[in-house]
Amino acid sequence: MSTFTISGTPIVLWCWVRGSTSIFDITVGRDNRVSKIKEVIKERKPNDFAKVDADRLKLLKLKNPVGDGHISDIQNFTFQDNGDENDNVVLMKDMRRIVTYWPENQAPPEDLIHVIVEAPATEELRAQLEALKLGRELGYDGALFQSDLPLESEIKRIKREKEYREPVNIGLKAKPPSSGAKPSTFFTTQINNPILNGRPLELTGPPISIYNRNFTQFLEDFNNMELEVPHEILEWVMDIISASADRYLNEDGRMKKMREILSKKFGTIALTSYGKGCQCDGLLMAKVGLLDACIGIIEGKNEIGSGGTDPSLQGSIYYRDYWSQTVVKQIRDCCCVPSFIITIAGPWICIFGGIFLNRVVVQPLTDIIPLTINVRNEDQMNRIARLFQALRLALVRLGNFYNNLDLTLLRQVEQRHFPYLRSFKLDNKNVNFIYIKELEDDHTRNIWKARTMNMENNYDIVVKFVKNYNMTAHNICSGKGYSPKLLYQSSKNEFLALGKYRMIIMEFVGISLDRKLNQREIRSNNIIYDDVKFAIELLHSNNYVFADLRLPNILVYDENEIQRAMLIDFDWCGKHGVDKYPSSLNISIQWPTNVKPGTFLMKEHDIYWLGKLQERLSQSIDLLA
């Protein structure tokens, strides 16, 4: 029962809950504070706000009250994150008295709505509307929504599907890749419908090695000095070297000769057209039932600089367009359709790998390798021999991958967007999991939320793939409750199989601090700063520096109605004065003094970030006042 006492002159305020038809009145006193009114509203509407703390409600005073027939007029009234007032509404702050908003000489007009009430659930409603809008754009009906997914995950899924369809639609309308690969055309297309090939650099995709094992197996063979190369392969490679060094009058002459030689060991090289006369310089195919899967694309130029286009761009476009065709949709929906892209320019060769996620990703697997070598130089000759033997073996393996692909597994349609590893060992038991959503919108941040599938009580986990991770430092913090519990890290063999990426799995705990701040969900009842400070002191006592103590690397979770914090992402964490910042350090960020790419990690850098954190949290609490 309420203990609310009217203080000061009583007034009647009519309130409307955003996103509903709920309108109700409350009687308050002008000397009551806004925080008390929130408690009255919560008690007045127990069903609407059952799972919402009163202090998380947001109250907006309408500058121009409206009748109940004009709710649609105020539906979108809100304010920007950097302000508390605009032409339509004023944010009512917890510590202010009602008289601040309705002075003694200003009576609220009768029978009109005076206050908009927002709850965190309203953000969910907006997200629902966003999901429905995206769904309509994709032609979904209500039945296609996965009601078992949390709303945010559902939105991510729909956005992923929308992005997936965009390159498909581009590919279906494609003109010949030779026109799309012209620099002016290619970079224009990259603005709205990019191929993630690092052109420009911000369009770098995730590592393709974590999506299909064949790419790293190719590299392992190529770099294996002990790789067995039979004599017939050496003879074949000599033919390739000789033909590559010859002069040809045009591109057709060179590529015809290269197809003739390469087909002796690679198998049939087809010249297949689709769409409006789109064709590459050769296709290597594998069967998936009655369907044809492209395992290799050959794209070439007579010499470097001839033809006006980059063969790597042309090959990337051909990859996208081939795999966009309706005839291969059934294959594309079951996997990330990996293919090798072999580019030739005169006597130079480079091997790329391509995968089709929600965007097409193409990455170089080798450098640009000259075939004009001194054949009496055993090291040079052996390297070229390993290249073609490794590629031959890789094409065979990839062909087997497609031959064995089960097109009836509909569950793969959604999982096709995620890495191929979907299990880990925990207490000697094999734990299976499915990916749910990306935790970062950055293509290069390889981190996902997932869920276990075969446990007695399944739970959410975080799966990430990293080059470096300080397991020791993470365990120091998790042992005291300042980091999520680590469940798994890749073995050495798995690390190598993933292209020298390590799979790290930990418990899913909460939401990042930056997101909580952006959504104004930090409450005054928190010990976030204390938790982070204690975690840093714990690391420093073990001579570790966390290094990247920015808001996205701090998790916020609730414990007994108190907001607490944990550290995540120990990628940079290292020993004080010994380990260094990565060479990829983003210099556009305001780092502590003297922090540059390759400089030493120092404890005072963490102290700098603690000061920034305290300042930011204080600002967020002031906004509640």
N, C-alpha and C positions, 0 to 999 in steps of 0.2 A: 504494500500500500504506500502511496506517495507521502512524503513528509514535506512536500513543497508548500511554502508559505508565501502568499502574495505580499510583496513589499512595495509600498508606494501606491500611487494612483492606479487602479486597475484599468486595463484596456483589453479589448477582445481582438485577437488576430486570427484571420482565416489563412490556413496553410494548404498548400497543394504539394503532393509528393510527385516529383518528376518521374515521368514514365508511366504514370497510372492515372486513374480517374478519381483518386482519393482526395477529397477536400474535407477539412475538418477545422473546428475552431478551438482555440485555447484562450484561457483568461490568465493574464499575467500582470505583474505590477511593473511600473516604470523603473523602480529601483532594483528589480531582479536582474541578475546577470544572464547573458546569453547562454552560458554553460548550463544554468539551471533550467532554462527553457528547453534545451535539448533533452534533458531528462524527462520533462513533462511530455514532450512529443513522443519519446520512445515508449513511455508508459501509456500514452493515449492510443498509440498504434502498435500494440505488442506483436501482432502477426507480421506487419511490414518490416519491423526492425528487430526481430527476435535474435538474430545472429550478429547484430551490429552494436558496438559500444556507442553510448550516447555521444561521447566526444568526437566520434568519427563522422557524425552527421554534419552536413554543410547547410547553412541557412543563408538564403539570398533575399534581401529586402527588395521588393519591386518598387521602383521609383514612381511608376504609374500603375496602380492596382487595376485589375481587370475583373470582369464578371466570369462566372463559371462557363459561360458560352464562348469564351475567348481563350481557352486553354491552348489551342493550337498556335495562338499568337505569341505565347511565352515559352513554347516548347523548347526552343533552342537558345533561350536567354542564359548566358553564363558569363564568365570573365576569364581573361587570359591569366596564365600562371605568374606573370610578372606584374599583376595589378590586382586591386581589390575593389575596383569600381569602374563602371562604364556608363553609357547613356541609359541603360536599362535596369541594372541591378547594383546593389551594394552588398559586399560580403559582411555578414554579421560575425564579429569576433568574440570568442568565448568570454574574455575578461571584461568586455564592455557592458554597461548597463543599458537596458531597453530605452531609457530616456535619451540615450545618444542617438537613437534612430527615430524615436517618436517623442519629441519634446512635449512638455506640459501643454503648450498652446497649439499642439498639432494632433488632433484626434484622427485615428485611422478611419477612412471612409467605410461606412457600413456595407455589408453584403458584397464585398469585393475581396479578391485574393490579395493578401499582403506579402506572404512569404512563400518562397519556393524551398522545399526540403529535398536535399540530395543525400543519398547514402552511397557507400562504396558499391552497392549492388547496381546503382545507376550506371556506373562505368561498365558493369557487366551488360546492362541493357544496351548501352551504346555499342558495345562489342558485338552483341547479338544482332543489332541492326546492320553493323558492318558486315557480319558474316552472311546475313540474308542478302544484302546488296551484292556482295561478291558471288554468292551462289546464283543469284538471278543472272548475273553477267555470264556465268558458265552454263546457264540453262538447267540448273538443278531445280528439283522440286523438294518439298520438305522431306520426302522419304530418303533422300540421298545424304542427309545430314547424319553424322555418326553421334547419336545422342549419348553414347557411353563415354565420349571424350569430354574433358573439361572444355569450357567455351573457348578459352584462349588457345588451346591446342587445336580445336576445331577451326578457328580462324586461320591459324598457321597452315593447317592442312589445306584449306580452301585456297589460300594465297599461293601455296606451293603448286596446287593443281592449276591455278590460273597462269602462273609463270611457266609451268610445264607445257601448257597449250600454246603459249605465244611463239616459241621457236618452231613448234610443229606447224602452226599456221604460216609462219614465214617460209618454212621449208616447202610447204605445199604450193606456195605461189612463186617459187624460186625461178629466177632466170639463170642462165648458165653461170657457174661459179667464177668463171673468168671475168665477168662483168662485176659481180659482187665483191671480188677481191681487189678491185682497183682502190687504192688508198682513200680517195675522196668518198667513194661509196661505202667502203667498209667501215670507216670511222664514223660516218653518219649513222649507219645501222647500229653501231655499238652504243649509241646514246640510249635508245629505248629497248632494243632487243639484242643484248650483247651475247657474244660467245666469250666465255671466261678463259681467255688465252693470254692474259697479261698485257693486252694492248688496248688502252693504256694500263699502267701498272695497277691501278685500283681495281681493274677487272681481272685480277688473278683469282683462280678458282681453288677449291680444296685439293689436297694431294690425291691424284687418281689412284695411287697405290693402295689406299685404304678402301677402295671400292671394288677392285678386282685384283686377284693375286697374280695374274699373268704378267702384268707390267713389271713387278719386282722380280719375278722369275727370269724374265728377259734380261734385266739388268744384272742379276746375279750371274747368269751364264756369260754375259758379255765381259764382265769384270773378273771372271774366274780364269786365272792364268793357267789352270790345269784342265780347262775344258777340252774334252776330246774332239778333235776335228779330223774326220776321216780323210784319206787321200783324195777321194772323189770330190769332196767339198773344196779342198785346196785347189784342185784343178778348175772347178767351177768358179771359184773366187778369182783365179787368174784371168778367166774369160771376162768377168765383170770389170776388173781393173783395166784390162786392155781396151774393152769397148768403151768404158767411161772416158778414157783419155783421148779417144779418137775425135776427129772433127766431123761435124754433121752440118748439112746445109740448112736444116730447120729442126724444129722441135719434134715433128712427127717422125722424122728419120731416127733421131736419137731414141725416142721412147719406144719405137717399134723394135729397135735392136735390144733395148734393155728388157722389154717384155719377153722377147724370144729367149734371152739367156736366163732371166730370173725364173721363168716358168719351168725350167728344167728341174729345179729343186723345190720351188714354192708350189708347184701345181698350176692348173689352168688359171690364166689371168684373163678375165672377161672385160669387154668394152660394152658397158650397159648404159643405156640412156633412160632418163625418166623426165617427167614434166615437159618443159619447153626446150627439149634438146640438151638437157644437162648431162654432161659426161665428164669422167675423169680419165686419166691415162692408164688406168687398170684397176680391176677389182679382184680380190681374192675372196672366195665365198665358202661358206659351210652350210650344211643342211640342218634345219630345225624342223623335223617332220617333213612336210611338203614345202616349207618356206625356206627362203634363202637369207642367210645372215652374212653381212659383210664383215670379214675378219681383218681385211687389209685394203687400204686405199693407196694407190700410187699416183702421185702428182709430180710432174716434172717440167723443166724449162731447158731449152737447148744449152744456154749458158747463163751464168749469173747476170742478172740485169736485163735479159732478153724477155720479150713478151709483155712487159709493163706491169706484171703482177708478181707477188710473192707466192711461190708454190705452197708455203705453209699455210697462208691465209686461204688459198684456193682449196687446199685439202681439207681445212677445217670447215669451210662452207659446204663442201661436198659431203663431208661426214654428217653435218646437221641435216642437209636436204635429203640424203639417202634415208636416214633413220626417221625422217618425218613422214615418209610415204605411208599411205593407208595400208598397203599390202604387208608391211612389216609391223603394224601396230601391235599385233598380238605378242610379238617378241619384245617390242619396246616396253610394253606394259608389265613384263615379267622380270626385267633386269635393266641394268644401266647401259646395255648394248655396247660393251667395250670393243674398240677396233684399234688397230695400228695404222698410222698414217706415215707413208714412206715418201719423203720429198727428195727430189733430185734436181740439181741445177748444174749442168755441165758435169764435171768430175767430182761433184760434192754431194754428200748424202746426209740426211738427218732423219731420225726416227722420232715420231710423236705418238702419244696415246690419246684417244678420245673416249669420253663417256658422256651419257645423256642423263643428267639429273633433272631438276626443274629448270636448269639452264645447261647448255652444252659446255663442257669443260675440255679443253685441249692443252696438253703440256708436252714440252720436249723431253724425251727420255735420253737423248744423246746430244753431244755438241754437233756442230756442222763438221763432218769428217771428210778430209780429202782422200780421194781414191787415186790421186796421182802421187804414188809413193815410189821409193826405191825398192823394188821387189827383192833385192839382195839383202835388204835390211830386215833381219828376221823379226825384230820387235814390231816394226810397222806392218809387215806382212801378216804376222800372227794376230795383230789387233783387228785387221780387216777380216781375217778368216773367222775370228771369234764373233765379230759383229754379225756376219751373215749366217753363221751356224746358230748363234743365239736367236736370231730372228726367225730362222727356219723352224727351230724347236718351239718357239713361242707361238708361231702360227698354227702348228700342229696342236698344241695344248689348247689354244683358243678355239680351234675348230672342234675339239672334243668337248669343250665347255658348252658350245652351242648344240652339238649333237645330243648332249644329255640334258638339255634344258627342258623342264617340264612346264608346258604351256597351260596346264590345267590348274596350276596353283594360284588361284585368284588372290590369295592373301599377299602374294608378292607385289601386287600392283602398287600398294602404298609403301611397302618396305623397299622398293626399288630405288627410292631416293636416298637411301642411307648406306653406310658402310657395310661390307660383307660379313664382318664378325658380329655374331649375334648370340654368343654364349661365353661364359667364363667359369673358372673353377673357384668354388668357395667351400672350404672345409672338405676337400676331396669329392665334392659333388658338382656335377655339371649343371650350371644355372643358365637357362635360356631366357632371352629377353627380346622385346620388340622396341623399336624406336618410336617415340611419340612426337617430338618436335625439336626444332633447333632452339638452343638457348641464346644464340647470338645471330644477328642479321648479317654479320660480316662473313663473307664467303670463305675467308681464310681461317676463321675461328672454328675449329673442329670439335664442337661440344654440343651434346644432345641430352635431352631428358628421355629416359627410357623406363620400361617397367618389366620386372621379372614375370615369368610365365609359368614356371613349374615348381614354385615354392608352396609350402602349406599355406603361408600368408604372403601373397605377392605384395611388392612395394615398389615405389619409384626410386630410380637411381639416376646418377649423372654419368654419362660415358663421354670421355674426351680422348683425343689423339694428339700427342705432343712429342716434340723432339727431345725436350729435356723436362725433367720434373724432380723436385727435391722431396723424395719420399720421406727421408729422415726428418726433415723440418716439419712436414705435414703431420707425421705421426707424433712428434713432440707436442704439437698444438692439439691434435685430436685426442691425445691421451688425457688432456686437461679440459676437454670440452670446447676448445676454441676453434675447431675445424671439424667438418663432417668426417665420419668414419670412413677410412679407405677400405675397400673390399677387394681390390684386385689391381695388379700391374702386370704388363706383358712380360713373358719370359724373354730371354735373349733371342731364341729362335723366332718367336712371334714378332719381336721388335724388328728383326731383319726382314721377315716376310712382309711386314707392313711398310717397307721402304724406309726403315730406320725411324719409324714413328712408334711410340709406346701407347698402348691402350690403358687408360687409367679409369677405374670405376670407383665411385664413392656414393654414399647415401645422398639422396635428394633432401635438402633441409628447408630452404626458404627462398626468398626473393632478394635480389641484389639491392644494396642501399641506394644506388642512384635511381633505380626504378621506384623504390618506395618514396624517395624525396620528390621525384617528378610527379607522382600521383598524390602527393601531400598526405601520405599515410604514416608519417612518423608522429607518434604520440609523445606527449610530455612524459608519460610514464615509461621511460626507457633507460637502459644502462648500456647503450650501444658503444659510446666512447670508452667507458670503463672496460668493457670486454675486449675491445680492440687494443687498448693500451696494455692490458694484462698479457694479451697474446704476444704483442711486440716485445714486452719486457722478458717474456719467457724465451722467445727466440734469441734476443740479445744476450741473455744469460748463457746461452749455448753457442755464442759467437756467430749467430746467423743474422743476416739482414733480409727482411722480406722484399724490399726494393720497390715493388709496384703496389703501393698501398693506396690505390685510387678507389673511388666509390664502387665500381663494378666488381671489385674483388673482395667486397665485404657483403656477407649475407645477413639478412635480418629475419629473425624468427620469434615466435611468441612462446613464452614460458610463464605460466601462472599469471597471465594478463600483463606481463612485462615484456617489452621488446628488447631482445638481446641480439648479439652479433657473433659471427664466426668469420674466419679468414678462408678464402679459397684461392686457387690458382697459384701454386708455389713454383711456377715455371722459371721465374727469375731468381728465386730465393737462393742465397749462397753465403759463403763465409765472408765475414767482415775483412776488407782489405786484401782479399785473395781473389775472389771471383769477380767477374766483370758484367757490366750491362751489355745487352745484345747489340750487335752491329746494326740491327733493324730498328733501334730506338727511334720513336717518332719525335723529331726535334721541334715539331710545332706545338707540343705540349709544354707547359711551364713546369719544368722539372726543378728539383733543388739546385742550388748554385753548384757549378762545376760538374754536373751530371751530363755526360756526353756519351755517344756510342763508344763502347769499349773501355770506359773508365771504371774504376774499382767501386764495388758496393761498400757503402759506409753506413754505420748505424745512425749517424746524424741525418741521413736522408729519410729514414723512417720517422724520426722525430719531426722533421719538416712536415711530412704528410699527416702526422697526428695533429699538429697545429691546424692544418687546413681542415681536417675532419671536425675538430671541435668547433671551429668557426662556422662551418656549414651546418652542423647540427643546431647550433645556437640560432642561426638565421631561421631555420625551419620551425623552431619552437616559438620564436618571436612572431611568426605569422599566425600562430594560434591565439596570440594575446589580443 
